[in-house]
Amino acid sequence: QVQLVESGGGLVQPGGSLRLSCAASGSIFSINAMGWYRQAPGKQRELVAAITSGGSTNYADSVKGRFTISRDNAKNTVYLQMNSLKPEDTAVYYCNADLRSYPHGPPGSYWGQGTQVTVSS
């Protein structure tokens, strides 16, 4: 069993900052990519940022220069530092991890429960 637990969401004014955290626990042998997705009301879930075990990163164009993804491999934790937040960043943010639960086992994709980020004055 694998669990991803997110924290750090909340209400912030435009131009403000938030830091999201996501810790993976349970039957984990290795984690490849970890990432953050978001889903706004009435819209599809979209990739915000992703990071590989080696530290390579990928960002949505809409957040480049404002958001920074990082990870602590020893803690199986991924972070998303969000600066210069805009009202259009309002969404539920989900953590995702691609991992193996045991050596040579099949890769699986796991999701957190989501954390609400609201940017409003």
Secondary structure as GFF3:
##gff-version 3
##sequence-region A 1 121
A	DSSP	beta_strand	2	7	.	.	.	ID=ss1
A	DSSP	beta_strand	10	12	.	.	.	ID=ss2
A	DSSP	beta_strand	18	26	.	.	.	ID=ss3
A	DSSP	beta_strand	30	39	.	.	.	ID=ss4
A	DSSP	beta_strand	46	51	.	.	.	ID=ss5
A	DSSP	beta_strand	57	59	.	.	.	ID=ss6
A	DSSP	three_ten_helix	61	63	.	.	.	ID=ss7
A	DSSP	beta_strand	67	72	.	.	.	ID=ss8
A	DSSP	three_ten_helix	73	75	.	.	.	ID=ss9
A	DSSP	beta_strand	77	82	.	.	.	ID=ss10
A	DSSP	three_ten_helix	87	89	.	.	.	ID=ss11
A	DSSP	beta_strand	91	100	.	.	.	ID=ss12
A	DSSP	beta_strand	108	111	.	.	.	ID=ss13
A	DSSP	beta_strand	115	119	.	.	.	ID=ss14
###
